[in-house]
Amino acid sequence: MNVLLIVIMVVFAAAALLALVRVVRGPSILDRVVACDVLLTEVLCILGADMVINHHTRSLPAMLIIAAVGVFGSIAVARFVARKETTR
C-alpha cells in the first residue's frame, strides 16, 4: 500500500507542477483558467484517492464544493472573456 501511495503522490505532484507552470506562463487568460481547472481536478482526485485508500466518505462535501467552485469559476471567466471579445 505504501508503494501505491508513493506512486500516486509522485504522479499528482508532477501533474500539479506542470499545471502551475501553465498558470504562471500561460500566454492567455484562458490557458490560465484551464490550468486552474486542472489543479482543482487534481485536488478532487487526491481527495477521492484518499477516500478509497482510507475507506471513508468524510471528504465528499469538500469535493462537491470544490467541483462547484471550479465550474462556476470557469463559467464566470468564459462570460467575462466573451464580453471582452464582443466589445472590441
PDB file of N, CA, C and O in Angstrom, chain B, residues numbered from 101:
ATOM      1  N   MET B 101       0.823  -1.192   0.000  1.00  0.00           N
ATOM      2  CA  MET B 101       0.000   0.000   0.000  1.00  0.00           C
ATOM      3  C   MET B 101       0.867   1.256   0.000  1.00  0.00           C
ATOM      4  O   MET B 101       0.500   2.260  -0.611  1.00  0.00           O
ATOM      5  N   ASN B 102       2.008   1.211   0.676  1.00  0.00           N
ATOM      6  CA  ASN B 102       2.882   2.381   0.721  1.00  0.00           C
ATOM      7  C   ASN B 102       3.455   2.704  -0.653  1.00  0.00           C
ATOM      8  O   ASN B 102       3.603   3.874  -1.006  1.00  0.00           O
ATOM      9  N   VAL B 103       3.777   1.674  -1.428  1.00  0.00           N
ATOM     10  CA  VAL B 103       4.319   1.906  -2.768  1.00  0.00           C
ATOM     11  C   VAL B 103       3.260   2.553  -3.642  1.00  0.00           C
ATOM     12  O   VAL B 103       3.565   3.478  -4.396  1.00  0.00           O
ATOM     13  N   LEU B 104       2.030   2.087  -3.556  1.00  0.00           N
ATOM     14  CA  LEU B 104       0.943   2.675  -4.329  1.00  0.00           C
ATOM     15  C   LEU B 104       0.725   4.137  -3.949  1.00  0.00           C
ATOM     16  O   LEU B 104       0.524   4.986  -4.818  1.00  0.00           O
ATOM     17  N   LEU B 105       0.764   4.420  -2.679  1.00  0.00           N
ATOM     18  CA  LEU B 105       0.590   5.799  -2.208  1.00  0.00           C
ATOM     19  C   LEU B 105       1.710   6.701  -2.713  1.00  0.00           C
ATOM     20  O   LEU B 105       1.456   7.839  -3.107  1.00  0.00           O
ATOM     21  N   ILE B 106       2.929   6.212  -2.705  1.00  0.00           N
ATOM     22  CA  ILE B 106       4.067   6.996  -3.198  1.00  0.00           C
ATOM     23  C   ILE B 106       3.929   7.257  -4.691  1.00  0.00           C
ATOM     24  O   ILE B 106       4.180   8.371  -5.150  1.00  0.00           O
ATOM     25  N   VAL B 107       3.534   6.246  -5.449  1.00  0.00           N
ATOM     26  CA  VAL B 107       3.356   6.417  -6.897  1.00  0.00           C
ATOM     27  C   VAL B 107       2.254   7.434  -7.184  1.00  0.00           C
ATOM     28  O   VAL B 107       2.407   8.294  -8.051  1.00  0.00           O
ATOM     29  N   ILE B 108       1.143   7.331  -6.453  1.00  0.00           N
ATOM     30  CA  ILE B 108       0.042   8.279  -6.649  1.00  0.00           C
ATOM     31  C   ILE B 108       0.499   9.703  -6.357  1.00  0.00           C
ATOM     32  O   ILE B 108       0.199  10.617  -7.125  1.00  0.00           O
ATOM     33  N   MET B 109       1.207   9.900  -5.278  1.00  0.00           N
ATOM     34  CA  MET B 109       1.649  11.248  -4.908  1.00  0.00           C
ATOM     35  C   MET B 109       2.669  11.811  -5.899  1.00  0.00           C
ATOM     36  O   MET B 109       2.653  13.006  -6.193  1.00  0.00           O
ATOM     37  N   VAL B 110       3.551  10.957  -6.410  1.00  0.00           N
ATOM     38  CA  VAL B 110       4.540  11.424  -7.397  1.00  0.00           C
ATOM     39  C   VAL B 110       3.846  11.850  -8.683  1.00  0.00           C
ATOM     40  O   VAL B 110       4.178  12.888  -9.256  1.00  0.00           O
ATOM     41  N   VAL B 111       2.887  11.055  -9.136  1.00  0.00           N
ATOM     42  CA  VAL B 111       2.175  11.391 -10.374  1.00  0.00           C
ATOM     43  C   VAL B 111       1.375  12.685 -10.202  1.00  0.00           C
ATOM     44  O   VAL B 111       1.405  13.554 -11.073  1.00  0.00           O
ATOM     45  N   PHE B 112       0.662  12.815  -9.083  1.00  0.00           N
ATOM     46  CA  PHE B 112      -0.110  14.037  -8.852  1.00  0.00           C
ATOM     47  C   PHE B 112       0.789  15.250  -8.654  1.00  0.00           C
ATOM     48  O   PHE B 112       0.439  16.350  -9.080  1.00  0.00           O
ATOM     49  N   ALA B 113       1.924  15.071  -8.023  1.00  0.00           N
ATOM     50  CA  ALA B 113       2.848  16.193  -7.841  1.00  0.00           C
ATOM     51  C   ALA B 113       3.409  16.659  -9.183  1.00  0.00           C
ATOM     52  O   ALA B 113       3.534  17.861  -9.420  1.00  0.00           O
ATOM     53  N   ALA B 114       3.745  15.717 -10.056  1.00  0.00           N
ATOM     54  CA  ALA B 114       4.256  16.089 -11.387  1.00  0.00           C
ATOM     55  C   ALA B 114       3.181  16.821 -12.193  1.00  0.00           C
ATOM     56  O   ALA B 114       3.469  17.822 -12.848  1.00  0.00           O
ATOM     57  N   ALA B 115       1.957  16.326 -12.145  1.00  0.00           N
ATOM     58  CA  ALA B 115       0.866  16.978 -12.872  1.00  0.00           C
ATOM     59  C   ALA B 115       0.578  18.365 -12.304  1.00  0.00           C
ATOM     60  O   ALA B 115       0.316  19.302 -13.059  1.00  0.00           O
ATOM     61  N   ALA B 116       0.624  18.500 -10.988  1.00  0.00           N
ATOM     62  CA  ALA B 116       0.392  19.811 -10.372  1.00  0.00           C
ATOM     63  C   ALA B 116       1.497  20.790 -10.739  1.00  0.00           C
ATOM     64  O   ALA B 116       1.230  21.967 -10.981  1.00  0.00           O
ATOM     65  N   LEU B 117       2.713  20.320 -10.781  1.00  0.00           N
ATOM     66  CA  LEU B 117       3.832  21.187 -11.156  1.00  0.00           C
ATOM     67  C   LEU B 117       3.685  21.679 -12.592  1.00  0.00           C
ATOM     68  O   LEU B 117       3.906  22.857 -12.873  1.00  0.00           O
ATOM     69  N   LEU B 118       3.316  20.788 -13.489  1.00  0.00           N
ATOM     70  CA  LEU B 118       3.114  21.192 -14.881  1.00  0.00           C
ATOM     71  C   LEU B 118       1.944  22.180 -15.009  1.00  0.00           C
ATOM     72  O   LEU B 118       2.012  23.130 -15.789  1.00  0.00           O
ATOM     73  N   ALA B 119       0.889  21.952 -14.251  1.00  0.00           N
ATOM     74  CA  ALA B 119      -0.246  22.876 -14.293  1.00  0.00           C
ATOM     75  C   ALA B 119       0.138  24.238 -13.718  1.00  0.00           C
ATOM     76  O   ALA B 119      -0.286  25.271 -14.236  1.00  0.00           O
ATOM     77  N   LEU B 120       0.933  24.246 -12.660  1.00  0.00           N
ATOM     78  CA  LEU B 120       1.384  25.521 -12.091  1.00  0.00           C
ATOM     79  C   LEU B 120       2.264  26.294 -13.068  1.00  0.00           C
ATOM     80  O   LEU B 120       2.207  27.522 -13.131  1.00  0.00           O
ATOM     81  N   VAL B 121       3.066  25.573 -13.819  1.00  0.00           N
ATOM     82  CA  VAL B 121       3.885  26.237 -14.845  1.00  0.00           C
ATOM     83  C   VAL B 121       2.974  26.911 -15.871  1.00  0.00           C
ATOM     84  O   VAL B 121       3.239  28.030 -16.311  1.00  0.00           O
ATOM     85  N   ARG B 122       1.898  26.215 -16.247  1.00  0.00           N
ATOM     86  CA  ARG B 122       0.974  26.801 -17.219  1.00  0.00           C
ATOM     87  C   ARG B 122       0.216  27.984 -16.621  1.00  0.00           C
ATOM     88  O   ARG B 122      -0.093  28.939 -17.335  1.00  0.00           O
ATOM     89  N   VAL B 123      -0.086  27.937 -15.338  1.00  0.00           N
ATOM     90  CA  VAL B 123      -0.762  29.068 -14.688  1.00  0.00           C
ATOM     91  C   VAL B 123       0.151  30.294 -14.710  1.00  0.00           C
ATOM     92  O   VAL B 123      -0.309  31.409 -14.958  1.00  0.00           O
ATOM     93  N   VAL B 124       1.426  30.091 -14.454  1.00  0.00           N
ATOM     94  CA  VAL B 124       2.361  31.220 -14.396  1.00  0.00           C
ATOM     95  C   VAL B 124       2.712  31.722 -15.790  1.00  0.00           C
ATOM     96  O   VAL B 124       2.715  32.929 -16.028  1.00  0.00           O
ATOM     97  N   ARG B 125       3.004  30.817 -16.705  1.00  0.00           N
ATOM     98  CA  ARG B 125       3.489  31.214 -18.028  1.00  0.00           C
ATOM     99  C   ARG B 125       2.393  31.403 -19.055  1.00  0.00           C
ATOM    100  O   ARG B 125       2.521  32.230 -19.958  1.00  0.00           O
ATOM    101  N   GLY B 126       1.319  30.645 -18.925  1.00  0.00           N
ATOM    102  CA  GLY B 126       0.260  30.565 -19.922  1.00  0.00           C
ATOM    103  C   GLY B 126      -0.021  31.851 -20.653  1.00  0.00           C
ATOM    104  O   GLY B 126      -0.379  32.842 -20.016  1.00  0.00           O
ATOM    105  N   PRO B 127       0.123  31.883 -21.951  1.00  0.00           N
ATOM    106  CA  PRO B 127       0.064  33.158 -22.667  1.00  0.00           C
ATOM    107  C   PRO B 127      -1.268  33.895 -22.554  1.00  0.00           C
ATOM    108  O   PRO B 127      -1.286  35.124 -22.621  1.00  0.00           O
ATOM    109  N   SER B 128      -2.365  33.195 -22.388  1.00  0.00           N
ATOM    110  CA  SER B 128      -3.644  33.903 -22.309  1.00  0.00           C
ATOM    111  C   SER B 128      -4.355  33.568 -21.002  1.00  0.00           C
ATOM    112  O   SER B 128      -3.973  32.650 -20.276  1.00  0.00           O
ATOM    113  N   ILE B 129      -5.393  34.340 -20.730  1.00  0.00           N
ATOM    114  CA  ILE B 129      -6.177  34.112 -19.523  1.00  0.00           C
ATOM    115  C   ILE B 129      -6.899  32.779 -19.603  1.00  0.00           C
ATOM    116  O   ILE B 129      -7.095  32.122 -18.580  1.00  0.00           O
ATOM    117  N   LEU B 130      -7.295  32.369 -20.792  1.00  0.00           N
ATOM    118  CA  LEU B 130      -7.981  31.090 -20.938  1.00  0.00           C
ATOM    119  C   LEU B 130      -7.058  29.919 -20.626  1.00  0.00           C
ATOM    120  O   LEU B 130      -7.495  28.928 -20.041  1.00  0.00           O
ATOM    121  N   ASP B 131      -5.782  30.020 -21.008  1.00  0.00           N
ATOM    122  CA  ASP B 131      -4.818  28.979 -20.650  1.00  0.00           C
ATOM    123  C   ASP B 131      -4.660  28.880 -19.141  1.00  0.00           C
ATOM    124  O   ASP B 131      -4.562  27.784 -18.588  1.00  0.00           O
ATOM    125  N   ARG B 132      -4.636  30.006 -18.496  1.00  0.00           N
ATOM    126  CA  ARG B 132      -4.504  30.016 -17.036  1.00  0.00           C
ATOM    127  C   ARG B 132      -5.743  29.431 -16.363  1.00  0.00           C
ATOM    128  O   ARG B 132      -5.629  28.730 -15.358  1.00  0.00           O
ATOM    129  N   VAL B 133      -6.916  29.711 -16.907  1.00  0.00           N
ATOM    130  CA  VAL B 133      -8.150  29.170 -16.337  1.00  0.00           C
ATOM    131  C   VAL B 133      -8.196  27.655 -16.494  1.00  0.00           C
ATOM    132  O   VAL B 133      -8.589  26.943 -15.570  1.00  0.00           O
ATOM    133  N   VAL B 134      -7.801  27.168 -17.649  1.00  0.00           N
ATOM    134  CA  VAL B 134      -7.772  25.717 -17.863  1.00  0.00           C
ATOM    135  C   VAL B 134      -6.777  25.064 -16.909  1.00  0.00           C
ATOM    136  O   VAL B 134      -7.054  23.993 -16.370  1.00  0.00           O
ATOM    137  N   ALA B 135      -5.637  25.687 -16.696  1.00  0.00           N
ATOM    138  CA  ALA B 135      -4.651  25.139 -15.759  1.00  0.00           C
ATOM    139  C   ALA B 135      -5.197  25.144 -14.328  1.00  0.00           C
ATOM    140  O   ALA B 135      -4.947  24.208 -13.569  1.00  0.00           O
ATOM    141  N   CYS B 136      -5.929  26.176 -13.961  1.00  0.00           N
ATOM    142  CA  CYS B 136      -6.550  26.194 -12.629  1.00  0.00           C
ATOM    143  C   CYS B 136      -7.598  25.093 -12.505  1.00  0.00           C
ATOM    144  O   CYS B 136      -7.725  24.473 -11.448  1.00  0.00           O
ATOM    145  N   ASP B 137      -8.347  24.847 -13.576  1.00  0.00           N
ATOM    146  CA  ASP B 137      -9.302  23.742 -13.562  1.00  0.00           C
ATOM    147  C   ASP B 137      -8.595  22.398 -13.406  1.00  0.00           C
ATOM    148  O   ASP B 137      -9.085  21.505 -12.713  1.00  0.00           O
ATOM    149  N   VAL B 138      -7.461  22.265 -14.043  1.00  0.00           N
ATOM    150  CA  VAL B 138      -6.678  21.031 -13.899  1.00  0.00           C
ATOM    151  C   VAL B 138      -6.229  20.865 -12.443  1.00  0.00           C
ATOM    152  O   VAL B 138      -6.293  19.764 -11.896  1.00  0.00           O
ATOM    153  N   LEU B 139      -5.781  21.947 -11.823  1.00  0.00           N
ATOM    154  CA  LEU B 139      -5.377  21.871 -10.417  1.00  0.00           C
ATOM    155  C   LEU B 139      -6.551  21.483  -9.515  1.00  0.00           C
ATOM    156  O   LEU B 139      -6.392  20.667  -8.608  1.00  0.00           O
ATOM    157  N   LEU B 140      -7.714  22.058  -9.759  1.00  0.00           N
ATOM    158  CA  LEU B 140      -8.882  21.689  -8.970  1.00  0.00           C
ATOM    159  C   LEU B 140      -9.257  20.225  -9.187  1.00  0.00           C
ATOM    160  O   LEU B 140      -9.650  19.536  -8.246  1.00  0.00           O
ATOM    161  N   THR B 141      -9.139  19.759 -10.407  1.00  0.00           N
ATOM    162  CA  THR B 141      -9.422  18.359 -10.698  1.00  0.00           C
ATOM    163  C   THR B 141      -8.427  17.449  -9.997  1.00  0.00           C
ATOM    164  O   THR B 141      -8.792  16.377  -9.515  1.00  0.00           O
ATOM    165  N   GLU B 142      -7.186  17.868  -9.941  1.00  0.00           N
ATOM    166  CA  GLU B 142      -6.183  17.076  -9.219  1.00  0.00           C
ATOM    167  C   GLU B 142      -6.498  17.005  -7.730  1.00  0.00           C
ATOM    168  O   GLU B 142      -6.331  15.956  -7.108  1.00  0.00           O
ATOM    169  N   VAL B 143      -6.952  18.113  -7.159  1.00  0.00           N
ATOM    170  CA  VAL B 143      -7.340  18.097  -5.748  1.00  0.00           C
ATOM    171  C   VAL B 143      -8.505  17.128  -5.535  1.00  0.00           C
ATOM    172  O   VAL B 143      -8.531  16.377  -4.561  1.00  0.00           O
ATOM    173  N   LEU B 144      -9.466  17.158  -6.462  1.00  0.00           N
ATOM    174  CA  LEU B 144     -10.582  16.222  -6.367  1.00  0.00           C
ATOM    175  C   LEU B 144     -10.104  14.776  -6.452  1.00  0.00           C
ATOM    176  O   LEU B 144     -10.574  13.919  -5.704  1.00  0.00           O
ATOM    177  N   CYS B 145      -9.183  14.510  -7.352  1.00  0.00           N
ATOM    178  CA  CYS B 145      -8.659  13.152  -7.494  1.00  0.00           C
ATOM    179  C   CYS B 145      -7.881  12.708  -6.257  1.00  0.00           C
ATOM    180  O   CYS B 145      -7.978  11.555  -5.838  1.00  0.00           O
ATOM    181  N   ILE B 146      -7.122  13.613  -5.686  1.00  0.00           N
ATOM    182  CA  ILE B 146      -6.372  13.275  -4.466  1.00  0.00           C
ATOM    183  C   ILE B 146      -7.332  12.983  -3.318  1.00  0.00           C
ATOM    184  O   ILE B 146      -7.135  12.024  -2.571  1.00  0.00           O
ATOM    185  N   LEU B 147      -8.373  13.808  -3.174  1.00  0.00           N
ATOM    186  CA  LEU B 147      -9.360  13.546  -2.129  1.00  0.00           C
ATOM    187  C   LEU B 147     -10.093  12.227  -2.377  1.00  0.00           C
ATOM    188  O   LEU B 147     -10.373  11.481  -1.439  1.00  0.00           O
ATOM    189  N   GLY B 148     -10.397  11.949  -3.633  1.00  0.00           N
ATOM    190  CA  GLY B 148     -11.046  10.682  -3.969  1.00  0.00           C
ATOM    191  C   GLY B 148     -10.141   9.488  -3.684  1.00  0.00           C
ATOM    192  O   GLY B 148     -10.598   8.466  -3.171  1.00  0.00           O
ATOM    193  N   ALA B 149      -8.867   9.616  -4.016  1.00  0.00           N
ATOM    194  CA  ALA B 149      -7.921   8.535  -3.730  1.00  0.00           C
ATOM    195  C   ALA B 149      -7.780   8.325  -2.228  1.00  0.00           C
ATOM    196  O   ALA B 149      -7.672   7.190  -1.764  1.00  0.00           O
ATOM    197  N   ASP B 150      -7.780   9.420  -1.467  1.00  0.00           N
ATOM    198  CA  ASP B 150      -7.719   9.308  -0.013  1.00  0.00           C
ATOM    199  C   ASP B 150      -8.948   8.585   0.525  1.00  0.00           C
ATOM    200  O   ASP B 150      -8.846   7.761   1.434  1.00  0.00           O
ATOM    201  N   MET B 151     -10.112   8.902  -0.042  1.00  0.00           N
ATOM    202  CA  MET B 151     -11.324   8.228   0.402  1.00  0.00           C
ATOM    203  C   MET B 151     -11.278   6.732   0.103  1.00  0.00           C
ATOM    204  O   MET B 151     -11.727   5.927   0.918  1.00  0.00           O
ATOM    205  N   VAL B 152     -10.748   6.356  -1.040  1.00  0.00           N
ATOM    206  CA  VAL B 152     -10.667   4.941  -1.405  1.00  0.00           C
ATOM    207  C   VAL B 152      -9.649   4.215  -0.538  1.00  0.00           C
ATOM    208  O   VAL B 152      -9.910   3.115  -0.052  1.00  0.00           O
ATOM    209  N   ILE B 153      -8.496   4.829  -0.347  1.00  0.00           N
ATOM    210  CA  ILE B 153      -7.431   4.167   0.415  1.00  0.00           C
ATOM    211  C   ILE B 153      -7.814   4.006   1.879  1.00  0.00           C
ATOM    212  O   ILE B 153      -7.565   2.952   2.464  1.00  0.00           O
ATOM    213  N   ASN B 154      -8.416   5.035   2.486  1.00  0.00           N
ATOM    214  CA  ASN B 154      -8.725   5.004   3.910  1.00  0.00           C
ATOM    215  C   ASN B 154     -10.164   4.571   4.217  1.00  0.00           C
ATOM    216  O   ASN B 154     -10.566   4.558   5.381  1.00  0.00           O
ATOM    217  N   HIS B 155     -10.938   4.221   3.195  1.00  0.00           N
ATOM    218  CA  HIS B 155     -12.294   3.693   3.358  1.00  0.00           C
ATOM    219  C   HIS B 155     -13.195   4.630   4.173  1.00  0.00           C
ATOM    220  O   HIS B 155     -13.749   4.233   5.199  1.00  0.00           O
ATOM    221  N   HIS B 156     -13.335   5.872   3.707  1.00  0.00           N
ATOM    222  CA  HIS B 156     -14.234   6.815   4.368  1.00  0.00           C
ATOM    223  C   HIS B 156     -14.884   7.714   3.326  1.00  0.00           C
ATOM    224  O   HIS B 156     -14.481   7.728   2.162  1.00  0.00           O
ATOM    225  N   THR B 157     -15.882   8.454   3.752  1.00  0.00           N
ATOM    226  CA  THR B 157     -16.561   9.394   2.848  1.00  0.00           C
ATOM    227  C   THR B 157     -16.620  10.800   3.437  1.00  0.00           C
ATOM    228  O   THR B 157     -17.461  11.604   3.035  1.00  0.00           O
ATOM    229  N   ARG B 158     -15.753  11.097   4.364  1.00  0.00           N
ATOM    230  CA  ARG B 158     -15.767  12.409   5.023  1.00  0.00           C
ATOM    231  C   ARG B 158     -15.412  13.545   4.065  1.00  0.00           C
ATOM    232  O   ARG B 158     -15.810  14.687   4.299  1.00  0.00           O
ATOM    233  N   SER B 159     -14.679  13.262   3.002  1.00  0.00           N
ATOM    234  CA  SER B 159     -14.234  14.306   2.082  1.00  0.00           C
ATOM    235  C   SER B 159     -15.259  14.642   1.005  1.00  0.00           C
ATOM    236  O   SER B 159     -15.043  15.559   0.213  1.00  0.00           O
ATOM    237  N   LEU B 160     -16.351  13.924   0.966  1.00  0.00           N
ATOM    238  CA  LEU B 160     -17.326  14.126  -0.098  1.00  0.00           C
ATOM    239  C   LEU B 160     -17.907  15.540  -0.137  1.00  0.00           C
ATOM    240  O   LEU B 160     -17.996  16.102  -1.229  1.00  0.00           O
ATOM    241  N   PRO B 161     -18.306  16.149   0.975  1.00  0.00           N
ATOM    242  CA  PRO B 161     -18.803  17.536   0.894  1.00  0.00           C
ATOM    243  C   PRO B 161     -17.752  18.521   0.360  1.00  0.00           C
ATOM    244  O   PRO B 161     -18.076  19.425  -0.410  1.00  0.00           O
ATOM    245  N   ALA B 162     -16.512  18.339   0.769  1.00  0.00           N
ATOM    246  CA  ALA B 162     -15.446  19.213   0.259  1.00  0.00           C
ATOM    247  C   ALA B 162     -15.263  19.017  -1.242  1.00  0.00           C
ATOM    248  O   ALA B 162     -15.016  19.977  -1.972  1.00  0.00           O
ATOM    249  N   MET B 163     -15.381  17.788  -1.695  1.00  0.00           N
ATOM    250  CA  MET B 163     -15.251  17.527  -3.130  1.00  0.00           C
ATOM    251  C   MET B 163     -16.366  18.198  -3.920  1.00  0.00           C
ATOM    252  O   MET B 163     -16.123  18.747  -4.995  1.00  0.00           O
ATOM    253  N   LEU B 164     -17.579  18.157  -3.396  1.00  0.00           N
ATOM    254  CA  LEU B 164     -18.700  18.799  -4.084  1.00  0.00           C
ATOM    255  C   LEU B 164     -18.527  20.317  -4.142  1.00  0.00           C
ATOM    256  O   LEU B 164     -18.828  20.932  -5.165  1.00  0.00           O
ATOM    257  N   ILE B 165     -18.052  20.915  -3.075  1.00  0.00           N
ATOM    258  CA  ILE B 165     -17.827  22.362  -3.060  1.00  0.00           C
ATOM    259  C   ILE B 165     -16.717  22.745  -4.033  1.00  0.00           C
ATOM    260  O   ILE B 165     -16.849  23.722  -4.770  1.00  0.00           O
ATOM    261  N   ILE B 166     -15.627  21.984  -4.040  1.00  0.00           N
ATOM    262  CA  ILE B 166     -14.516  22.276  -4.953  1.00  0.00           C
ATOM    263  C   ILE B 166     -14.969  22.152  -6.403  1.00  0.00           C
ATOM    264  O   ILE B 166     -14.599  22.976  -7.240  1.00  0.00           O
ATOM    265  N   ALA B 167     -15.766  21.128  -6.707  1.00  0.00           N
ATOM    266  CA  ALA B 167     -16.268  20.962  -8.074  1.00  0.00           C
ATOM    267  C   ALA B 167     -17.165  22.122  -8.479  1.00  0.00           C
ATOM    268  O   ALA B 167     -17.078  22.614  -9.604  1.00  0.00           O
ATOM    269  N   ALA B 168     -18.030  22.562  -7.562  1.00  0.00           N
ATOM    270  CA  ALA B 168     -18.924  23.685  -7.869  1.00  0.00           C
ATOM    271  C   ALA B 168     -18.139  24.967  -8.087  1.00  0.00           C
ATOM    272  O   ALA B 168     -18.439  25.727  -9.008  1.00  0.00           O
ATOM    273  N   VAL B 169     -17.141  25.216  -7.254  1.00  0.00           N
ATOM    274  CA  VAL B 169     -16.308  26.415  -7.418  1.00  0.00           C
ATOM    275  C   VAL B 169     -15.598  26.386  -8.768  1.00  0.00           C
ATOM    276  O   VAL B 169     -15.507  27.410  -9.445  1.00  0.00           O
ATOM    277  N   GLY B 170     -15.102  25.235  -9.154  1.00  0.00           N
ATOM    278  CA  GLY B 170     -14.416  25.114 -10.439  1.00  0.00           C
ATOM    279  C   GLY B 170     -15.335  25.392 -11.608  1.00  0.00           C
ATOM    280  O   GLY B 170     -14.965  26.116 -12.532  1.00  0.00           O
ATOM    281  N   VAL B 171     -16.535  24.821 -11.578  1.00  0.00           N
ATOM    282  CA  VAL B 171     -17.481  25.026 -12.679  1.00  0.00           C
ATOM    283  C   VAL B 171     -17.927  26.478 -12.749  1.00  0.00           C
ATOM    284  O   VAL B 171     -17.909  27.083 -13.821  1.00  0.00           O
ATOM    285  N   PHE B 172     -18.329  27.042 -11.610  1.00  0.00           N
ATOM    286  CA  PHE B 172     -18.806  28.420 -11.616  1.00  0.00           C
ATOM    287  C   PHE B 172     -17.692  29.406 -11.962  1.00  0.00           C
ATOM    288  O   PHE B 172     -17.939  30.414 -12.624  1.00  0.00           O
ATOM    289  N   GLY B 173     -16.491  29.128 -11.526  1.00  0.00           N
ATOM    290  CA  GLY B 173     -15.356  29.981 -11.870  1.00  0.00           C
ATOM    291  C   GLY B 173     -15.069  29.957 -13.355  1.00  0.00           C
ATOM    292  O   GLY B 173     -14.818  31.001 -13.956  1.00  0.00           O
ATOM    293  N   SER B 174     -15.102  28.788 -13.949  1.00  0.00           N
ATOM    294  CA  SER B 174     -14.868  28.673 -15.392  1.00  0.00           C
ATOM    295  C   SER B 174     -15.952  29.395 -16.187  1.00  0.00           C
ATOM    296  O   SER B 174     -15.666  30.071 -17.176  1.00  0.00           O
ATOM    297  N   ILE B 175     -17.187  29.246 -15.746  1.00  0.00           N
ATOM    298  CA  ILE B 175     -18.288  29.927 -16.433  1.00  0.00           C
ATOM    299  C   ILE B 175     -18.137  31.437 -16.331  1.00  0.00           C
ATOM    300  O   ILE B 175     -18.360  32.152 -17.307  1.00  0.00           O
ATOM    301  N   ALA B 176     -17.764  31.921 -15.163  1.00  0.00           N
ATOM    302  CA  ALA B 176     -17.606  33.369 -14.974  1.00  0.00           C
ATOM    303  C   ALA B 176     -16.492  33.923 -15.856  1.00  0.00           C
ATOM    304  O   ALA B 176     -16.656  34.975 -16.475  1.00  0.00           O
ATOM    305  N   VAL B 177     -15.373  33.230 -15.917  1.00  0.00           N
ATOM    306  CA  VAL B 177     -14.264  33.713 -16.748  1.00  0.00           C
ATOM    307  C   VAL B 177     -14.631  33.636 -18.226  1.00  0.00           C
ATOM    308  O   VAL B 177     -14.297  34.536 -18.997  1.00  0.00           O
ATOM    309  N   ALA B 178     -15.314  32.570 -18.623  1.00  0.00           N
ATOM    310  CA  ALA B 178     -15.713  32.444 -20.029  1.00  0.00           C
ATOM    311  C   ALA B 178     -16.665  33.568 -20.429  1.00  0.00           C
ATOM    312  O   ALA B 178     -16.556  34.120 -21.524  1.00  0.00           O
ATOM    313  N   ARG B 179     -17.588  33.902 -19.546  1.00  0.00           N
ATOM    314  CA  ARG B 179     -18.500  35.006 -19.851  1.00  0.00           C
ATOM    315  C   ARG B 179     -17.771  36.335 -19.904  1.00  0.00           C
ATOM    316  O   ARG B 179     -18.075  37.179 -20.747  1.00  0.00           O
ATOM    317  N   PHE B 180     -16.810  36.529 -19.008  1.00  0.00           N
ATOM    318  CA  PHE B 180     -16.023  37.759 -18.990  1.00  0.00           C
ATOM    319  C   PHE B 180     -15.228  37.893 -20.285  1.00  0.00           C
ATOM    320  O   PHE B 180     -15.203  38.963 -20.892  1.00  0.00           O
ATOM    321  N   VAL B 181     -14.589  36.823 -20.702  1.00  0.00           N
ATOM    322  CA  VAL B 181     -13.787  36.858 -21.936  1.00  0.00           C
ATOM    323  C   VAL B 181     -14.688  37.050 -23.150  1.00  0.00           C
ATOM    324  O   VAL B 181     -14.322  37.755 -24.090  1.00  0.00           O
ATOM    325  N   ALA B 182     -15.859  36.430 -23.133  1.00  0.00           N
ATOM    326  CA  ALA B 182     -16.781  36.588 -24.263  1.00  0.00           C
ATOM    327  C   ALA B 182     -17.269  38.025 -24.374  1.00  0.00           C
ATOM    328  O   ALA B 182     -17.388  38.555 -25.479  1.00  0.00           O
ATOM    329  N   ARG B 183     -17.548  38.651 -23.256  1.00  0.00           N
ATOM    330  CA  ARG B 183     -17.967  40.060 -23.296  1.00  0.00           C
ATOM    331  C   ARG B 183     -16.825  40.959 -23.760  1.00  0.00           C
ATOM    332  O   ARG B 183     -17.034  41.905 -24.520  1.00  0.00           O
ATOM    333  N   LYS B 184     -15.646  40.660 -23.304  1.00  0.00           N
ATOM    334  CA  LYS B 184     -14.488  41.455 -23.692  1.00  0.00           C
ATOM    335  C   LYS B 184     -14.229  41.338 -25.197  1.00  0.00           C
ATOM    336  O   LYS B 184     -13.851  42.316 -25.843  1.00  0.00           O
ATOM    337  N   GLU B 185     -14.433  40.150 -25.745  1.00  0.00           N
ATOM    338  CA  GLU B 185     -14.217  39.942 -27.166  1.00  0.00           C
ATOM    339  C   GLU B 185     -15.262  40.660 -28.022  1.00  0.00           C
ATOM    340  O   GLU B 185     -14.945  41.144 -29.109  1.00  0.00           O
ATOM    341  N   THR B 186     -16.504  40.732 -27.538  1.00  0.00           N
ATOM    342  CA  THR B 186     -17.554  41.371 -28.334  1.00  0.00           C
ATOM    343  C   THR B 186     -17.448  42.892 -28.304  1.00  0.00           C
ATOM    344  O   THR B 186     -17.957  43.556 -29.206  1.00  0.00           O
ATOM    345  N   THR B 187     -16.802  43.455 -27.292  1.00  0.00           N
ATOM    346  CA  THR B 187     -16.690  44.912 -27.212  1.00  0.00           C
ATOM    347  C   THR B 187     -15.564  45.459 -28.052  1.00  0.00           C
ATOM    348  O   THR B 187     -15.467  46.672 -28.236  1.00  0.00           O
ATOM    349  N   ARG B 188     -14.735  44.621 -28.552  1.00  0.00           N
ATOM    350  CA  ARG B 188     -13.609  45.098 -29.364  1.00  0.00           C
ATOM    351  C   ARG B 188     -14.000  45.488 -30.736  1.00  0.00           C
ATOM    352  O   ARG B 188     -13.152  45.907 -31.524  1.00  0.00           O
TER     353      ARG B 188
END
